[in-house]
Amino acid sequence: MSAIVSSHVDDLMSKILSDESALRVKDVENVRMKISRILEGGVNKLHVISDFDSTMSRHFREDMSRNPTCHQVLSSGSMLSPEFKQATAALYQKYFPIEMDTTLTVEEKVPYMVEWWSKAHELVIRQNLTKNDIKQMLLDTPTKLREGIAELIIQCKEKNIP
């Protein structure tokens, strides 16, 4: 590892392990090794992958109401057909109880969740939405991002990191 990478890793690790950090690390050396590999690989080999609901977005709004999920945002548009809204409501009625069922294991739920996701996305695709439609949906049903996420997205875009 180069001296520059080592210095960056040390700086990052000291921030991660500081008393002010909300992060908790079980295996410090494993995290150090992963950060080193990311830095050594450079931005040309970096891709950021994250789910959205309650990871990049907040679970609750400031008033403690539930933040809308990405599917709720995509189902809110006035440009969507009544058939779309009926079909997505029917999917929700069928699959949401399965998702919340505490008697089922994750392994038992997964096939149903994949089926729900696939059917819901097929319905969205059939709506032929434009980028402007999605922007309008976000204005109509705003979702709150976690602190720092907007900056992360901007930095990734500026550095051409997918």
Phi and psi restraints in degrees (value plus and minus 20) as a CYANA .aco file:
   2 SER   PHI     -89.8   -49.8
   2 SER   PSI     141.0   181.0
   3 ALA   PHI     -83.8   -43.8
   3 ALA   PSI     -56.0   -16.0
   4 ILE   PHI     -86.3   -46.3
   4 ILE   PSI     -67.5   -27.5
   5 VAL   PHI     -81.8   -41.8
   5 VAL   PSI     -63.9   -23.9
   6 SER   PHI     -78.9   -38.9
   6 SER   PSI     -61.8   -21.8
   7 SER   PHI     -84.2   -44.2
   7 SER   PSI     -63.3   -23.3
   8 HIS   PHI     -83.9   -43.9
   8 HIS   PSI     -61.6   -21.6
   9 VAL   PHI     -81.9   -41.9
   9 VAL   PSI     -64.9   -24.9
  10 ASP   PHI     -80.6   -40.6
  10 ASP   PSI     -63.0   -23.0
  11 ASP   PHI     -81.7   -41.7
  11 ASP   PSI     -67.6   -27.6
  12 LEU   PHI     -82.6   -42.6
  12 LEU   PSI     -64.4   -24.4
  13 MET   PHI     -83.7   -43.7
  13 MET   PSI     -57.9   -17.9
  14 SER   PHI     -85.9   -45.9
  14 SER   PSI     -55.7   -15.7
  15 LYS   PHI     -88.8   -48.8
  15 LYS   PSI     -63.8   -23.8
  16 ILE   PHI     -82.5   -42.5
  16 ILE   PSI     -60.0   -20.0
  17 LEU   PHI    -111.5   -71.5
  17 LEU   PSI     -20.3    19.7
  18 SER   PHI     -88.0   -48.0
  18 SER   PSI     138.8   178.8
  19 ASP   PHI     -83.9   -43.9
  19 ASP   PSI     -46.4    -6.4
  20 GLU   PHI     -98.4   -58.4
  20 GLU   PSI     -36.5     3.5
  21 SER   PHI     -93.8   -53.8
  21 SER   PSI     120.8   160.8
  22 ALA   PHI    -104.3   -64.3
  22 ALA   PSI     -26.1    13.9
  23 LEU   PHI    -102.1   -62.1
  23 LEU   PSI     125.7   165.7
  24 ARG   PHI    -144.5  -104.5
  24 ARG   PSI     114.1   154.1
  25 VAL   PHI    -140.0  -100.0
  25 VAL   PSI     104.5   144.5
  26 LYS   PHI    -100.9   -60.9
  26 LYS   PSI     -64.8   -24.8
  27 ASP   PHI    -142.1  -102.1
  27 ASP   PSI      70.3   110.3
  28 VAL   PHI     -78.5   -38.5
  28 VAL   PSI     -65.0   -25.0
  29 GLU   PHI     -86.1   -46.1
  29 GLU   PSI     -55.4   -15.4
  30 ASN   PHI     -85.4   -45.4
  30 ASN   PSI     -62.6   -22.6
  31 VAL   PHI     -84.5   -44.5
  31 VAL   PSI     -64.0   -24.0
  32 ARG   PHI     -77.8   -37.8
  32 ARG   PSI     -64.1   -24.1
  33 MET   PHI     -84.6   -44.6
  33 MET   PSI     -62.0   -22.0
  34 LYS   PHI     -85.8   -45.8
  34 LYS   PSI     -63.1   -23.1
  35 ILE   PHI     -82.9   -42.9
  35 ILE   PSI     -61.4   -21.4
  36 SER   PHI     -79.3   -39.3
  36 SER   PSI     -65.5   -25.5
  37 ARG   PHI     -84.6   -44.6
  37 ARG   PSI     -58.8   -18.8
  38 ILE   PHI     -83.6   -43.6
  38 ILE   PSI     -67.5   -27.5
  39 LEU   PHI     -86.0   -46.0
  39 LEU   PSI     -59.9   -19.9
  40 GLU   PHI     -86.3   -46.3
  40 GLU   PSI     -54.2   -14.2
  41 GLY   PHI     -89.9   -49.9
  41 GLY   PSI     -49.3    -9.3
  42 GLY   PHI      58.6    98.6
  42 GLY   PSI     151.9   191.9
  43 VAL   PHI     -87.3   -47.3
  43 VAL   PSI     -44.0    -4.0
  44 ASN   PHI     -87.0   -47.0
  44 ASN   PSI     -39.4     0.6
  45 LYS   PHI    -130.8   -90.8
  45 LYS   PSI     -10.6    29.4
  46 LEU   PHI    -120.6   -80.6
  46 LEU   PSI     112.4   152.4
  47 HIS   PHI    -150.3  -110.3
  47 HIS   PSI     117.3   157.3
  48 VAL   PHI    -121.8   -81.8
  48 VAL   PSI     102.8   142.8
  49 ILE   PHI    -141.9  -101.9
  49 ILE   PSI     107.2   147.2
  50 SER   PHI    -170.2  -130.2
  50 SER   PSI     126.7   166.7
  51 ASP   PHI     -98.3   -58.3
  51 ASP   PSI     158.1   198.1
  52 PHE   PHI    -130.1   -90.1
  52 PHE   PSI     -83.7   -43.7
  53 ASP   PHI     -79.8   -39.8
  53 ASP   PSI      99.7   139.7
  54 SER   PHI      45.4    85.4
  54 SER   PSI      -7.9    32.1
  55 THR   PHI    -132.9   -92.9
  55 THR   PSI     -81.7   -41.7
  56 MET   PHI    -105.3   -65.3
  56 MET   PSI     -50.1   -10.1
  57 SER   PHI    -117.9   -77.9
  57 SER   PSI     138.7   178.7
  58 ARG   PHI     -98.6   -58.6
  58 ARG   PSI     130.1   170.1
  59 HIS   PHI     -94.4   -54.4
  59 HIS   PSI     -58.9   -18.9
  60 PHE   PHI    -146.0  -106.0
  60 PHE   PSI     131.7   171.7
  61 ARG   PHI    -101.2   -61.2
  61 ARG   PSI     155.3   195.3
  62 GLU   PHI     -80.4   -40.4
  62 GLU   PSI     -52.8   -12.8
  63 ASP   PHI    -103.5   -63.5
  63 ASP   PSI     -11.6    28.4
  64 MET   PHI      51.4    91.4
  64 MET   PSI      -9.4    30.6
  65 SER   PHI     -98.4   -58.4
  65 SER   PSI     135.0   175.0
  66 ARG   PHI     -88.1   -48.1
  66 ARG   PSI     109.9   149.9
  67 ASN   PHI     -87.0   -47.0
  67 ASN   PSI     116.6   156.6
  68 PRO   PHI     -86.4   -46.4
  68 PRO   PSI     123.7   163.7
  69 THR   PHI     -97.3   -57.3
  69 THR   PSI     147.5   187.5
  70 CYS   PHI     -81.6   -41.6
  70 CYS   PSI     -54.8   -14.8
  71 HIS   PHI     -88.5   -48.5
  71 HIS   PSI     -55.5   -15.5
  72 GLN   PHI     -86.3   -46.3
  72 GLN   PSI     -59.3   -19.3
  73 VAL   PHI     -82.7   -42.7
  73 VAL   PSI     -66.6   -26.6
  74 LEU   PHI     -89.0   -49.0
  74 LEU   PSI     -35.6     4.4
  75 SER   PHI    -116.7   -76.7
  75 SER   PSI     -21.2    18.8
  76 SER   PHI    -113.6   -73.6
  76 SER   PSI     -32.7     7.3
  77 GLY   PHI     -87.8   -47.8
  77 GLY   PSI     117.5   157.5
  78 SER   PHI     -88.7   -48.7
  78 SER   PSI     -38.0     2.0
  79 MET   PHI    -101.9   -61.9
  79 MET   PSI     -25.1    14.9
  80 LEU   PHI    -101.5   -61.5
  80 LEU   PSI     124.7   164.7
  81 SER   PHI     -90.7   -50.7
  81 SER   PSI     132.8   172.8
  82 PRO   PHI     -79.3   -39.3
  82 PRO   PSI     -53.8   -13.8
  83 GLU   PHI     -83.6   -43.6
  83 GLU   PSI     -60.6   -20.6
  84 PHE   PHI     -80.7   -40.7
  84 PHE   PSI     -68.2   -28.2
  85 LYS   PHI     -83.2   -43.2
  85 LYS   PSI     -59.2   -19.2
  86 GLN   PHI     -85.6   -45.6
  86 GLN   PSI     -64.2   -24.2
  87 ALA   PHI     -85.6   -45.6
  87 ALA   PSI     -62.2   -22.2
  88 THR   PHI     -90.0   -50.0
  88 THR   PSI     -54.1   -14.1
  89 ALA   PHI     -84.7   -44.7
  89 ALA   PSI     -60.1   -20.1
  90 ALA   PHI     -84.5   -44.5
  90 ALA   PSI     -60.7   -20.7
  91 LEU   PHI     -82.1   -42.1
  91 LEU   PSI     -63.3   -23.3
  92 TYR   PHI     -80.6   -40.6
  92 TYR   PSI     -66.7   -26.7
  93 GLN   PHI     -79.9   -39.9
  93 GLN   PSI     -54.9   -14.9
  94 LYS   PHI     -98.2   -58.2
  94 LYS   PSI     -67.9   -27.9
  95 TYR   PHI    -114.0   -74.0
  95 TYR   PSI     -48.5    -8.5
  96 PHE   PHI     -80.3   -40.3
  96 PHE   PSI     -63.3   -23.3
  97 PRO   PHI     -79.7   -39.7
  97 PRO   PSI     -53.2   -13.2
  98 ILE   PHI     -87.1   -47.1
  98 ILE   PSI     -64.2   -24.2
  99 GLU   PHI     -79.3   -39.3
  99 GLU   PSI     -57.2   -17.2
 100 MET   PHI    -110.7   -70.7
 100 MET   PSI     -26.0    14.0
 101 ASP   PHI     -87.1   -47.1
 101 ASP   PSI      93.8   133.8
 102 THR   PHI     -98.8   -58.8
 102 THR   PSI     -27.9    12.1
 103 THR   PHI    -107.6   -67.6
 103 THR   PSI     -30.3     9.7
 104 LEU   PHI    -118.3   -78.3
 104 LEU   PSI     124.9   164.9
 105 THR   PHI    -100.1   -60.1
 105 THR   PSI     144.7   184.7
 106 VAL   PHI     -78.1   -38.1
 106 VAL   PSI     -62.3   -22.3
 107 GLU   PHI     -80.8   -40.8
 107 GLU   PSI     -55.8   -15.8
 108 GLU   PHI     -93.1   -53.1
 108 GLU   PSI     -52.6   -12.6
 109 LYS   PHI     -97.0   -57.0
 109 LYS   PSI     -54.4   -14.4
 110 VAL   PHI     -71.9   -31.9
 110 VAL   PSI     -68.7   -28.7
 111 PRO   PHI     -79.1   -39.1
 111 PRO   PSI     -56.5   -16.5
 112 TYR   PHI     -88.9   -48.9
 112 TYR   PSI     -59.7   -19.7
 113 MET   PHI     -88.0   -48.0
 113 MET   PSI     -58.7   -18.7
 114 VAL   PHI     -84.4   -44.4
 114 VAL   PSI     -61.7   -21.7
 115 GLU   PHI     -82.6   -42.6
 115 GLU   PSI     -64.3   -24.3
 116 TRP   PHI     -81.1   -41.1
 116 TRP   PSI     -71.2   -31.2
 117 TRP   PHI     -77.1   -37.1
 117 TRP   PSI     -66.8   -26.8
 118 SER   PHI     -83.0   -43.0
 118 SER   PSI     -65.8   -25.8
 119 LYS   PHI     -86.5   -46.5
 119 LYS   PSI     -61.4   -21.4
 120 ALA   PHI     -84.4   -44.4
 120 ALA   PSI     -62.2   -22.2
 121 HIS   PHI     -88.8   -48.8
 121 HIS   PSI     -55.4   -15.4
 122 GLU   PHI     -82.3   -42.3
 122 GLU   PSI     -60.3   -20.3
 123 LEU   PHI     -83.8   -43.8
 123 LEU   PSI     -61.5   -21.5
 124 VAL   PHI     -83.6   -43.6
 124 VAL   PSI     -64.8   -24.8
 125 ILE   PHI     -78.6   -38.6
 125 ILE   PSI     -60.5   -20.5
 126 ARG   PHI     -86.4   -46.4
 126 ARG   PSI     -34.4     5.6
 127 GLN   PHI    -100.2   -60.2
 127 GLN   PSI     -30.8     9.2
 128 ASN   PHI      32.0    72.0
 128 ASN   PSI      29.2    69.2
 129 LEU   PHI     -91.5   -51.5
 129 LEU   PSI     128.1   168.1
 130 THR   PHI    -121.6   -81.6
 130 THR   PSI     148.8   188.8
 131 LYS   PHI     -78.7   -38.7
 131 LYS   PSI     -59.7   -19.7
 132 ASN   PHI     -85.3   -45.3
 132 ASN   PSI     -55.7   -15.7
 133 ASP   PHI     -80.3   -40.3
 133 ASP   PSI     -65.0   -25.0
 134 ILE   PHI     -86.9   -46.9
 134 ILE   PSI     -60.1   -20.1
 135 LYS   PHI     -79.1   -39.1
 135 LYS   PSI     -62.2   -22.2
 136 GLN   PHI     -85.1   -45.1
 136 GLN   PSI     -59.4   -19.4
 137 MET   PHI     -81.6   -41.6
 137 MET   PSI     -59.8   -19.8
 138 LEU   PHI     -87.2   -47.2
 138 LEU   PSI     -52.9   -12.9
 139 LEU   PHI     -90.7   -50.7
 139 LEU   PSI     -58.6   -18.6
 140 ASP   PHI     -93.8   -53.8
 140 ASP   PSI     -54.3   -14.3
 141 THR   PHI    -152.9  -112.9
 141 THR   PSI      54.8    94.8
 142 PRO   PHI     -87.7   -47.7
 142 PRO   PSI     124.6   164.6
 143 THR   PHI    -138.1   -98.1
 143 THR   PSI     125.7   165.7
 144 LYS   PHI    -116.6   -76.6
 144 LYS   PSI     107.5   147.5
 145 LEU   PHI    -105.0   -65.0
 145 LEU   PSI     136.3   176.3
 146 ARG   PHI     -88.5   -48.5
 146 ARG   PSI     136.6   176.6
 147 GLU   PHI     -78.4   -38.4
 147 GLU   PSI     111.3   151.3
 148 GLY   PHI      71.6   111.6
 148 GLY   PSI     -33.3     6.7
 149 ILE   PHI     -89.6   -49.6
 149 ILE   PSI     -63.0   -23.0
 150 ALA   PHI     -78.5   -38.5
 150 ALA   PSI     -62.7   -22.7
 151 GLU   PHI     -84.9   -44.9
 151 GLU   PSI     -59.6   -19.6
 152 LEU   PHI     -81.1   -41.1
 152 LEU   PSI     -65.2   -25.2
 153 ILE   PHI     -83.1   -43.1
 153 ILE   PSI     -63.1   -23.1
 154 ILE   PHI     -83.0   -43.0
 154 ILE   PSI     -64.6   -24.6
 155 GLN   PHI     -82.6   -42.6
 155 GLN   PSI     -62.1   -22.1
 156 CYS   PHI     -82.3   -42.3
 156 CYS   PSI     -62.7   -22.7
 157 LYS   PHI     -83.9   -43.9
 157 LYS   PSI     -65.1   -25.1
 158 GLU   PHI     -82.1   -42.1
 158 GLU   PSI     -52.3   -12.3
 159 LYS   PHI    -119.3   -79.3
 159 LYS   PSI      -9.9    30.1
 160 ASN   PHI      35.0    75.0
 160 ASN   PSI      21.4    61.4
 161 ILE   PHI    -118.0   -78.0
 161 ILE   PSI      96.7   136.7
